[in-house]
């Protein structure tokens, strides 16, 4: 009873739910949850596929019949190698310089200090600017300035932290203060420059390339670049394990050429089929062959060349191809699409009303 | 009387002929004239009109069976976006997609497509990886992007990425560019994108590129403007490369067009030959 009616109830009720959802936004939130369930179920379908592949091939390996055993062995071995590469490769990333600095307050602090001592603008500003810089957005959560430093800067701790965490929390009166506004602007500008500069250096260290913009365009000195580069290199020497590329290697060396080669073989089948069946046997075949020839001529440049060199200016294959695609093809395609759409509507209606039940397995073997 | 040996063309002869034509075309480097089509022009102009600093969503749904046609399209459009300082979010509905995206983006970065400015991952572009579920997955991430992609392809939290936090509503990006090869994907995924966008009253453009074998099926959607601009097969990719005025060494599709042209000539010759044989045989009977 439950086995029969539970799937029916689920399918019909969910079907009606999604129909209703198309007419009102009231169910949107629940529809979103259900859609995520579908994605989740698709993952199980993938897993099912994987287990099925293993099961079938292991069964074949165990069978007494020797046919195709070698293929099953290759499938199983390559399956496990690829999966292992994926797991070993778990932490492998392309270098993400933005995330690299996250959670490294000490490194950021050192880099900022290096940059400050080499920055043309801030070299003219003593303690106040240096202090404000140290509370740049990268290290704000980790750095609490000393009382003396705060006193020199003229701002409260709350003001500093609120500025870097959320501009909107700032006291509007504070923003009216032109000195503060100017400082804030400078700090933000510097923070952005040091962000881009250090991320670029980090990327170039990892990828072994030159930095993308010249040091002077960032507004820093070459000494700053060398010092920051050394700091990043020191840090990276501890984390070399991030750069394993086994999965990418399998992908490039095996999967890509094999799939491409497999598809390329289609060209050989096509040529044999064309030779065998593109014959003007009857009127339908004639229309078919002529259309195919126009498509071949029009889709490529030589169609135009032939028309030009033969001085038949009226005969432009590309124009003929456009007509073929946009008039007869379009009407035929539309007819197919509309009839398919109607078919889907009727089939959906049958599913909704429980007349068609592909999920209860009744069709099996029929 | 001695029987004359019958001249018979077997598939193996055709295979050898095809292989010879391909090799000769590749070695001879025959010159082909390519006149970019109106559709390719449209595609190029749509990307050219995207303002710098805008964000586009790239949806990649193909595998290596179609990479000859679709890789050049993806590469060239990524190159154009990088050069125009357009931010890029990549998603894929095929398992091979994230790997393809990774290669294409890395290659463009190494070739300096982004100029002196460079690109920062998480800020200028992000590879969100593969999501299973097809059209349902599209519906899901169009409704709530961050919930569907809590992490990117490399395992980083998307909530910490500037490009994601600045674009909480993925439908509100400037354009969606879809490259698909399968029959269902190539037709329905761009259309699903467009319908979602239109349903919300947004003007997000949907651009698409597909393999030549599905082109005929996609035209009705191009004419009805459910797809705003379209690149058709290898010819479309070659057109686009020429419109971008890429240096010759970066021509990928244009080079492959040489072989395609040669093979098409062979196919036409074979159609003529098979019909000559057919009619001669008929007359004898």
Interface residues (C-beta under 8 A of the other chain):
Chain A: X28 X31 X32 X35 X36 X38 X39 X42 X43 X45 X46 X90 X91 X92 X93 X94 X95 X96 X97 X98 X99 X102 X196 X199 X200 X203 X207 X209 X211 X212 X213 X214 X217 X248 X251 X252 X255 X256 X259 X260 X262 X263 X267 X268 X271 X272 X274 X275 X276 X278 X279 X280 X281 X289 X292 X293 X296 X297 X299 X300 X301 X302 X304 X305 X318 X325 X326 X329 X330 X333 X334 X337
Chain B: X9 X11 X14 X15 X17 X18 X32 X33 X34 X35 X37 X63 X64 X65 X66 X67 X68 X96 X99 X102 X103 X106 X110 X112 X114 X115 X116 X117 X118 X120 X121 X122 X123 X131 X132 X133 X134 X136 X137 X139 X140 X143 X144 X147 X148 X154 X155 X156 X160 X161 X162 X212 X215 X216 X217 X219 X220 X223 X233 X235 X257 X260 X261 X263 X264 X265 X266 X267 X268 X270 X271 X273 X274 X275 X278 X279
